[in-house]
C-alpha cells in the first residue's frame, strides 16, 4: 500500500503513491459520456460473450469511490483527503507497532471517527452489485449455486459489500474495520465492543465525542464548517483534531494475551501489564491490539492474495468500480486480468493508474463488449444499469430491497 523512497541522506522512508490523480483518458466508447450511453456500454460489456476460452463470468474490483455516497471520505477523489488536506499523513504499520504514543494518537482519532463510520452503510451502488449478480445468474445459468459474478474484491474496509450482497463472495483485500486483531496472538475481537471499552477508559474523550455530536461537526458534509470546529475527516474513520491531547488516551490490552501471555517464536516469554482500569501499560511486551486492516506499509496475507487471484482466474471479464488503482495490491490484480486476456470496464471519476495499458489494444469496433471507460458516479450508474438489465431479462425479478436506503445497523 506504500513504497520506499531514499532520502538525500541515504536513509529509507515510506511514501504514499499517487497522491495526485493521473489525468483521465478518453471515454470508451465515445457514446458513454451520458447516462444512457454508459448504461448501454456496460450492458453490452456484461452480456457479450467473453473471448474464446474464458468463462462467461464477471469479477468486480472496487475502491473508496464506491463508498463516497455512503458519506465516507476517499483518498484521491475530487474531494479526497489528499486534495483537501495536503498535510494528511496516515500512520504506517511499523510506526503503530513501535510506538505507544503513535497508538494513542491512532486510537484517539479512530475513537472519535468510529461513530460516523458505524452509522454509515451500503448505498445504491452496493445493492446494485447484488442485483447485477442475481440478474446475470438468472440469465446465463438459471442456477443460484452457479454464480455469474465470481466475487467482489474490495480495497474498502467498511464491510458494506458483505452487508449488501452476502450471497456474493467478497475478498476484503485490505481487511475490515469491523474487528480489531492482536499483534501477538492474532485473535480478533468485535470493534463495537472495543469502542465501548475505549469510552470507559477515556471518560473525558467520551464527553468530547458527545459535544462533537451535539454540535453537528461529525455529521456535516461541509468541509469548511468542520474545519471551523477544529475537525478534519479522513478516510477509514480517522478524525484529525487540532491540538488534541493524544497522550492522555488509553487503550485496552488483548484479553487473550492478558490471560495467557504468548511465547515468541524463539520461545521467549512475554508479559502483559495493565493499570487498575484495564488499560495497556508500555512496560508490556505483548497484547497490543490493532485494527484488522492492512495499514500502510503492511503486507497482505498469502491467503487473501490467493483468494483474490482465484476470483479473477475463474472469471472472463473484470468490472472495476470507484478506484484509481493507485495501490499496487489492487493494480496488480487488474494487470492479472489484462494478461489473461479478460475484457476490462472501469467506472471511476478521475484518472486511473496506467489506465491506457488496459485499452491500448482495444479495437474501436469492439468498445463496449471488450472494454469500457466511464467517468460517472456509481450510485447513479449501477442502479440504472440494473433497471436496463431487468428489461433485457424480460422482466426477471430480483430481491426487493429498498435501493437507496442506507443501512443503519452496526458494522460487523
CORQUI-V410845 format. One record per residue. N is the residue number from 0. RES is the residue in one small letter. PHI is phi in whole degrees, -180 to 180 (NA if undefined). Layout:
BEGIN
n->(N,N)
res->(RES,RES)
phi->(PHI,PHI)
END
This chain:
BEGIN
n->(0,1,2,3,4,5,6,7,8,9,10,11,12,13,14,15,16,17,18,19,20,21,22,23,24,25,26,27,28,29,30,31,32,33,34,35,36,37,38,39,40,41,42,43,44,45,46,47,48,49,50,51,52,53,54,55,56,57,58,59,60,61,62,63,64,65,66,67,68,69,70,71,72,73,74,75,76,77,78,79,80,81,82,83,84,85,86,87,88,89,90,91,92,93,94,95,96,97,98,99,100,101,102,103,104,105,106,107,108,109,110,111,112,113,114,115,116,117,118,119,120,121,122,123,124,125,126,127,128,129,130,131,132,133,134,135,136,137,138,139,140,141,142,143,144,145,146,147,148,149,150,151,152,153,154,155,156,157,158,159,160,161,162,163,164,165,166,167,168,169,170,171,172,173,174,175,176,177,178,179,180,181,182,183,184,185,186,187,188,189,190,191,192,193,194,195,196,197,198,199,200,201,202,203,204,205,206,207,208,209,210,211,212,213,214,215,216,217,218,219,220,221,222,223,224,225,226,227,228,229,230,231,232,233,234,235,236,237,238,239,240,241,242,243,244,245,246,247,248,249,250,251,252,253,254,255,256,257,258,259,260,261,262,263,264,265,266,267,268,269,270,271,272,273,274,275,276,277,278,279,280,281,282,283,284,285,286,287,288,289,290,291,292,293,294,295,296,297,298,299,300,301,302,303,304,305,306,307,308,309,310,311,312,313,314,315,316,317,318,319,320,321,322,323,324,325,326,327,328,329,330,331,332,333,334,335,336,337,338,339,340,341,342,343,344,345,346,347,348,349,350,351,352,353,354,355,356,357,358,359,360,361,362,363,364,365,366,367,368,369,370,371,372,373,374,375,376,377,378,379,380,381,382,383,384,385,386,387,388,389,390,391,392,393,394,395,396,397,398,399,400,401,402,403,404,405,406,407,408,409,410,411)
res->(x,x,x,x,x,x,x,x,x,x,x,x,x,x,x,x,x,x,x,x,x,x,x,x,x,x,x,x,x,x,x,x,x,x,x,x,x,x,x,x,x,x,x,x,x,x,x,x,x,x,x,x,x,x,x,x,x,x,x,x,x,x,x,x,x,x,x,x,x,x,x,x,x,x,x,x,x,x,x,x,x,x,x,x,x,x,x,x,x,x,x,x,x,x,x,x,x,x,x,x,x,x,x,x,x,x,x,x,x,x,x,x,x,x,x,x,x,x,x,x,x,x,x,x,x,x,x,x,x,x,x,x,x,x,x,x,x,x,x,x,x,x,x,x,x,x,x,x,x,x,x,x,x,x,x,x,x,x,x,x,x,x,x,x,x,x,x,x,x,x,x,x,x,x,x,x,x,x,x,x,x,x,x,x,x,x,x,x,x,x,x,x,x,x,x,x,x,x,x,x,x,x,x,x,x,x,x,x,x,x,x,x,x,x,x,x,x,x,x,x,x,x,x,x,x,x,x,x,x,x,x,x,x,x,x,x,x,x,x,x,x,x,x,x,x,x,x,x,x,x,x,x,x,x,x,x,x,x,x,x,x,x,x,x,x,x,x,x,x,x,x,x,x,x,x,x,x,x,x,x,x,x,x,x,x,x,x,x,x,x,x,x,x,x,x,x,x,x,x,x,x,x,x,x,x,x,x,x,x,x,x,x,x,x,x,x,x,x,x,x,x,x,x,x,x,x,x,x,x,x,x,x,x,x,x,x,x,x,x,x,x,x,x,x,x,x,x,x,x,x,x,x,x,x,x,x,x,x,x,x,x,x,x,x,x,x,x,x,x,x,x,x,x,x,x,x,x,x,x,x,x,x,x,x,x,x,x,x,x,x,x,x,x,x,x,x,x,x,x,x,x,x,x,x,x,x,x,x,x,x,x,x)
phi->(NA,-152,-130,-95,-131,-102,-82,-61,-81,90,-90,-96,-137,-90,-137,-88,-76,53,-67,-106,-69,-68,-66,-69,-100,-67,-67,-131,-71,-61,-77,-87,-83,-108,-61,-60,-67,-67,-63,-62,-65,-72,-61,-63,-62,-81,-108,-76,-61,-72,-55,-53,94,-101,-69,-84,-137,-121,-115,-117,-119,-124,-140,-60,-60,-70,-98,-60,-68,-87,94,-98,-77,-114,-93,-119,-74,-56,-110,-67,-57,-67,-96,-94,-130,-63,-90,-64,-137,-68,-80,-87,-57,-66,-68,-62,-70,-86,-130,-61,-65,-66,-67,-60,-62,-61,-70,-63,-68,-70,-60,-70,-79,-62,-58,-67,-68,-68,-86,-80,-164,-57,-112,-55,-65,-65,-66,-66,-63,-58,-68,-62,-60,-64,-65,-70,-65,-64,-74,-103,-123,68,-120,-62,-85,-111,-72,-84,-109,-72,166,-114,-103,-122,-86,-77,-114,-92,65,-67,-65,-66,-71,-89,-143,-63,-83,-104,-59,-119,-103,-89,-57,-110,84,-145,-82,-72,-136,-117,-131,-80,-77,-102,-95,71,-68,-113,-140,-63,-68,-66,-69,-63,-61,-62,-67,-60,-63,-66,-77,-133,-61,-66,-68,-63,-64,-63,-62,-62,-66,-64,-66,-66,-78,83,-65,-92,-103,-69,-93,-79,-62,-64,-64,-63,-62,-62,-93,78,-126,-121,-94,-115,-62,62,75,-93,-117,-89,-112,-63,56,-75,-82,-59,-68,-88,-80,-119,-136,-80,-89,-64,-63,-68,-70,-65,-75,-144,-58,-78,-99,-73,-60,-89,93,-65,-73,-115,-144,-128,-122,-132,-83,-62,-97,102,-83,-61,-109,-60,-73,-69,-116,-158,82,-86,-97,-131,-63,-81,-121,-84,-76,-59,89,-97,-89,-77,-66,-62,-65,-67,-57,-65,-63,-66,-66,-65,-61,-71,-68,-92,-114,-118,-155,-126,-110,-107,-129,66,-147,-89,56,-68,-82,-64,-59,-86,-60,-66,-72,-65,-63,-60,-62,-62,-68,-80,84,-80,-60,-128,-120,-121,-119,-160,-88,100,-70,-126,-55,50,-67,-61,-63,-77,-127,-64,-107,-80,-69,-52,-70,-101,-61,114,-59,-114,176,-142,-134,-128,-110,-160,-67,-65,-71,-99,-72,-66,-61,-65,-65,-59,-62,-66,-71,-60,-65,-64,-88,59,81,-57,-89,-121,-58,-86,-128,-63,-60,104,-84,-75,-68,-116,-82,-85,-74,-126)
END
